[in-house]
Every structure is written in C-alpha cells, then in structure tokens.
Amino acid sequence: MRNGPLARRDMLKGSLAAGGLLGLQACASAPAARLASAAGSRLSKPRLVPMRITPDQLIDVKCCIRPLRAAGPNLATEMVGDTLVVHNYGHGGSGWSLSWGSAEIAVGKALSVLPSEIAVIGCGIVGLTAAVVAQRAGLKVTIYARDMLPRTRSFRASGSFTPDARVALLEPAGPNFPALWEQMTRLSWKTFRTYLGVTGNPVEFSDSYQVSDKPIERRTYPRDPAITDSYATKGLPLQSAEFAHLSSRIRDIVPQAVPLSPEENPFPTPYATRTSQMHFNFASYGHLLMSEFFERGGAFVMRDFHTPAEVATLKEKVVIHSSGYAARDLWKDRTIIPVRGQTGWLVPQPEANYGVRYNNVSLLSKSDGVVVMNNNPDLGDMLGVGNSMELPVRADIEAGLQIMAPLFAPQPPARPA
C-alpha cells in the first residue's frame, strides 16, 4: 500500500466515486430507500441507560396540593371598591400546562381599562407567567406574594405537560368550557415551543414509555350507576367519570402513543408503547422567567393577604389575582377542592433521558432530577381528591422504586437460536 498525500488523494477519489454511485442509486429508488430507512429505525431497539433507582439516590420528597376548581379555572372579573380584580386561579393539576394561555386571557381583560401598571397577587407559575405577559404588553408590574416561585406549591409538581389533569368537573364547568380549555392549551403549547433549545433546556421533549405485563389498553372510567351522589349533592366528586377529559381536542399537536413490537421494546416486558412527552425543568425555567420579570423592571413585594378588602388598598387599581389554592381562604371560594399529590426526586441522571410508566409508578428523568410518582390507577382522577395533607410520605416513594426495580435488573443473555 502507498502512503502519503497521493495515496490519500486516490482514496478520496475512490470514496467520492463510490458516494456518487450510491447517490445515483438513491435517487433512482428514493421512495424505496426512505421506506427501508424508516423500517430500519422503527425496528431498532433503543439502548437506554438504566436509571439508578435505589433508595440511596432519593434526595427529596415533595407534596403538592392541586387547586381543583369544579367549574374550571376562574378567569372572571369583579370590582372590589375602586379596584378591578381579574381572577386567574383554580387550574387543578394543569397550572404549568395552561399558564401561558390563561395569562393571555387574564391580561387581555386587565388591558380593557387601559392601565399603565398592574399588580399580580401570587408568584406561583400562574401568577409569574401572568406578570411576564403583562410586561410584554407594556405594563409596569408589581408582584405581591408571600414567597417567590421556588418556594411555592408550583415547585412541588411533576413538571409534565398535562393540560387536562384534574382541571374541572364536567357538569359544573358547563358546555362552553371545553372550547375555552382548548384555547388556553393551544396558546400555551405555542409559547412553550419557543423555549425549546434555549440554554439550560427550560422546556424539552423526551421519549416516554408505558410498559406492561399484559396488553395495554386506554383506561376509561365509565359512570358507575351504583353511585347516585355527585359533586352536585356532596360538594366533592365521587367518581372519575365526573371529571372533564379533553385531551382528544388537541390530538393534532400533541404526540400520541404508538405500540412497540418486541424488537423495539427496550424493557423486559411483553408490551410497551412509546410517545414524546413535553416537560419543564423547574430550576432553569423558573430562573428564566424570574430573570425576565426583573430585567423588565418588575418589582416583588413580600406580603400576605387575608381578605379581598386588603387587595383594594394596593396603589395599583388593576389586580390579577393568582393565589392558587390559597384562594379557597382568601376569596372564600369553596368550589376549590384540594387534590393531594406527591413526588419523589432522585439525583439528576442526564444520561438516562427518558420516562417510563409501569403498573402504578412513573419515572421521568429531567435536568433537575428523576421524578418518581406512585399512584393508584384504580382510583384514577379520584386519587388524592379532598385530601389537603401536605406532609410527604417517603415510604410510598420507596415502595414505588421497588415496583420499578425489575425493569432495570440485569437480564440474562439471550439463548442462541
């Protein structure tokens, strides 16, 4: 074999010639090549890095109370003395997901009286997002709240895009709510997409797998005729059929789950599906919003409110009220129902960038940690309803890790055919 520049030049010519031949062949049979490529990628089994899910990796357990409001988020307006109050609270388990859409509606109502400055009560994700949207509309904004975002209930959520999670009860919400929900959801989805690829990955997608030992079917919760009471008679929902399930209205923009063949399934279970799931990384996303708020001249005043009359004493005469679950006491809104939820957090594992659900447990690897949730699928939407206890229970998360352990256990080598 020859060495030196001439030999390398000859090799390059040969490579280009071969490449040109392959290119011509590809052009001659492009549809077939594309089909073969698609089939090859679909039948490949992804090599996932196993998650470390032993109890020593568990660094935090958080409890979040979701503010389920029977009629859906309150976006109404009212006058308190000489102050226009625009409500923006009661998003259930959908606060993160609907934050931009509900903010657009709330700020639009605030702008109707042409203010130059407004106040926002609450610095959870719903309040902070409304404040930023108001600033982008040219308003001077002051947030009044007891805590900044990292210390609010919003930071105890799981952080997935779940826009219809316990967002309303079907009958109290009424026939017009689905269209309003869809409007908010599409506005939010469009805005979240502008954060994809931003430094720190405040918003990103990852593959999400549902795996099972038996065929996977979409779970439904038909009305139980044996349960004759409901929210209308008891003030609490009594079965999952009372909840609004609206995700079918956005199937055209949200990736849907597809079944995997055994050749595609990376887990030791006979059945699996895969989809792409949008999620939010709290630390980077929260830092980005807080930075924008202060860079635009926003002010934060630490303050607690006990009655609506106190809101009217603010110097700003237009107020967006986003106190979340606290509105149950502040505004005496007893249609808000507490829904307890709990998340465990494992150390961040960026090399395992995916989510998985098995039995009643889910794992989601995010840049700020691996989220663990241990839920009871038989309860469906009724899980945690009416429970306002905010103390975490570590044992439930550890039990969930034990359930997931077989998925990541070393597998025996396959027998030769």
N, C-alpha and C positions, 0 to 999 in steps of 0.2 A: 504494500500500500504506500502511496506517496504522501508526504507531509508537506506543510507549508501553504502559502496563500493560493497557489494554483490548484492544489488538491481541494481546498475548501471551496474555491470558486466552482470547480467541476461538480462538487457535491451540491452546491446551491442551485446550479443549473438543473441538475437531475431532480432536485426537490421541487423546483418551480414547474418543471415539465410534468412531473407526476401530479402536482397540485392542479395544473391546468387541465390535465386529463380527467382528474376526479371532478373538477369544476364543471367540465363539459358533460360528464355523465350525470352530475347532479342536476344540471339544467335540463337535460333530456328527460329526467324522470323525477322532477321536483316533487310532485304530489306524492309519489310512492315513497320518496326519501323522507318527506315530512311525516307520513303515516308511520314509517318504520321507526323514526326518531321518537315520535310520540308514544308508540307502543313500548319502545325500549325504556323510556323514562318512567312510564306508568308501571311497568312490571318490576322496576328496580326497588329493592328494599332499602330504605334509608338507614344509614349507620348512625344511630343515635348514641350519644354519650350517656351512659346510665346516670341517673340522678343519685346523689348521696342522700338517703332519706332516713338515716339512723337518728335516734333521739339526740345524740350529741351535736347534730347540725341544727337543732331547733333553737333559734335565738330570740324569738318573740312570739307572744300570743296576744291577739287584739280582739276586742269585742266591739261591734258596731251596731247601733240602733238605727234601723232604716225608718224614715218617716212616711209610712204608707198613708196616703190620704184617700178616703173612699172614692171621692169624685175625681181623683187625679190631681196633679199639681195646681195650686191656687195661683192664678195669674190675673185675678180681679183687681180692681182699684177701689179705693174709698177715701173719703176726706176725714181726717182726724184734726179737728179745729181748722186751722188755715193751711194744713199740710196735706198734699196729695200723696197717698201711700199706694205704691204699686206692689202687689204681693208676688212673690216668686219662691214658693216653698212647697214641700209635700211631694217629693219626687220618688218616694219609695226606695227601691234598690237601683234606681236609674239616674241618680243625680249626676254622676260623672258623664254618663252617656248623653243625657239631654241638656247638659249645662249651656252649650252654645245656642241651641235652638230656643230654650226658654229665655235666655238672656236677650236674644234679639227681640222677642215679643215684649218682654218687660221694659226694655229700654225704649222700644218704639212707643209704648204707652207713656213713659216718662217724658219723652220728647214732645208729646202732644200739647203741652202747655209752654213750650219754648223756654225751658230753664237754661241758665248758664252753668249752674252747679247742682249736684245732687248728692244725697247721702245713700250709702248702702249699709244695711244692718246685717251683719253676719259675714264671716270670712272663710266659710267652707267653700267647696269647689263651686257651688251655685252662686254664692254671693261674690266671690272673687272674679268669676267669669263675667258676671253682670257688670262689675265695676270696670273691667277692661273694655268690654263692648261699649259702655257709656263713654269712656275716654276716647275710644276710636271714633265716636260720633262727635267729638269736640267738647265734651263736658268736663268740668272740674269735678273730681270725685273724692269724697272722704268716706272711708270705711270705718264704721263703729262696730266693734266686736269685743268679746271677752278674750278671744285667742286668735292668733294668726293660723293660716292653713295647716301647718304641720301638727298643731295641737287640737284640731277639730275632729269630729267624727268622720269626716270625709277621708282622713288619712288612715282610717281603720278598715276601709273597704278592701275588696279584692283587686279592683282596678281593671276589670274587663268591660268591653263594650256590650252592655246588656240593657238596651233601651226600654224593654217592656217587663223588667223584673219587678214584680210587685209594685207596679206604677199606679194601679187603680183597680177598683171593683167595677165589673161590667155594668150593672144596673144603676148604681149611684152616678157613674160617670156620664151616662146618657149616650144617645146616638151620635152626637157631634164630636165626642172625644176622640174616636179613632182618627179622624181627619186632622185634628189638632196635634195629636201624638205624632202622626206621620210627618207633619210639617216641622215639628221640633226635631225629630230624628234625622230627617234629611238635611236640615240646616247644620246640625251638629256633625254629622258624618262628613259633610263637605268641608267644614272647618278643621276637623281632626286630620284630614288628609293633608292639609297644608303643613302639618308638623312632622310628617314622615320624612326621614332622612336628615332631620335637624340634629346638630351636635348634641350628644347626650341621649339621643333616642327617646324623647319625651313621649312619643306615640310610635308604636310599631306593631307589625304583624308577626305571628309565629304559627307554625303548624300545631294543631290541636287534635289529639287522638281520643276517640272513645273506644275502649276495648271491653270485651265481654266474653264470658264462657258460654253464652247462649246467643241466639240470633238477636240482633239489635233492632228494635222497633221504636218508632217515635212514640214517646209516652203521652198519653192523653188522660184527661181527668173528666170523664162524663159526670153529669149531675147525679148524685145519689138520691133517688126518690125517697129513701128512708129518712133522710134529713130534711125535715119540713121547715125548720127555722133557718134564718139567714142574717145578713147584716141588718136588714130592714127591721127584724124583730129583736135581735140581740145586741146590735151595735158592734158586732165583730163578725167577720166571715167565718163560716163553719165548714167550708169545703173548697177545694181548689177550683171547682167549676165557677165560683163567683168572681174569679179574677179575670181581668182583661188580658187576653193573649193576642198580640197584634203583630208578631214578627213576620207573618206572611205578607204584610203590606210592603215590606222592604226587601223581598227576596231578590229583586233585580239589582241591588247594590251590595248586599252582604253575602259573602261566600257561603255556600251550602255544603253540608257534609256529603261525602261520597264513600261508598263501601270499598274496602280494600280486599284484594284477593290474598290467599296465603302467601304468595310470592312477594306481596307488597307490605305485609303486616310485620312491623319490626318488634312486636311483642309476642310473648309465648301464650297467646290466647287464640282460639279458633276464629274469633270475629273481631272486626275493627272497622272504624270509619275515620276519615281524616277531613279536616277543614282548616281554613285560615282564620285566626282569631285576632281581632284588634285589641290591644291592651295599652294601659297607661302606666308609665314608670313615675311613681309619685314624686320622688326626690327631684329629678330633672324637670318634670313637667311643672311641678309647683314652683320651683326656683325660677323657671322661665316666666310664668305668669306674674309672680311677685316682682320680679325684676322689671317687667314691662310696666306694671302698675306704678312703681316708684319712679321709674325713668320718665314716665309721662306726667309726673308731678303729683301723683296720688298721695294722700295722707291717711295715716292709720291712727285711730284714737281708741285706746283700750277702755271699753265701757260696757256695762251690763244694763239691760232694760228689764223692767218688771211689769209695766202697764203700757198700753198704746198711748196714753196721755203723755208719757215721757218722750215718746217719739216726736210729738208735736212741739217740744221745747227746743229741738235742734234748729240751728240757724238756717240749714237747708230746708226749703219748703217743698221739695220733691224727694221722696224716700223710696228706695227699692228695698222691700222687706224680705230678707233671705235667711231667716234664722233656723230653717230646717225643723228638726224635731222639737226644738225649743219653742216653736210657735204654738205648740199644744198648750203651754202655760202662758206665754207672753200674750198671745191673741185669743186665748181660751177656745182654741179650735179643737174640740173633742172628736172631730171626724178623723183626726190623725191617730193612726194605730201603730204602736211600736212593733217592729219586727226585728227580733234579735238575730244577729249573725256573728260568726266567729271565724277568724283566720289565724293560721299559724304561719310563721315565716322561718324558712331555712336560710342558711348563708347563701349569698348570691352564687350562682353557678352558670356563668355566661356561656360556658362550653356546651351546656345542655339547654339549647334554646328551643323549647317546645312545651306543650302542655299535654296532660293525659288525664282521662277520667276512667275509673274502674270501680264497679259496684257503687258505693255511695261516697266515694272520695275523689277529689280532684287535686292535681298539682299543676301549677303554672310557673314556669321559670321566667322571671323578669330581671331587669338590671338591678333592682333594689331588693331582690330575694326571691326565693321559691315560695309561692303562696300555697298553703295547704288548707283545704276545706273538707270537713267530714259531715256530710248531710244525710238525711234520711229520705231516700227517693219516694218512699211510700206516702210520706206527708206532702210531697210536692210543694205548692205555694204556701201551704199552711205551716210550714216549718218556722218556728220562732214567732208566729203571729200572737200578739198580745203580751209578749214577754219583754219587759224593759230592764231586765237584769244585765248590767254592763260589766260584771266581773268575768274574766276569762276562765275557762276550764281547760287546763293543759292536757289532762288525761284524754279528752276527746280527740285532740290533735294527735297524740301519741298512738291512740288506737287506730286512727286513720293511716298513720305511717305503717303500722303492722299489716293492715289490709293491702297496702300497695307494695309491700316488700317482695312478694313473688314475681312481680313484673320485672324487677331489677336483679333477681338472683341469678348467678351464673347458670347457664344452660348446658346440659350435656352435649357433647359433639354429635352431630347427625351421623346416623349409621350409613355406611356406603350402600349404594343401590345394588 
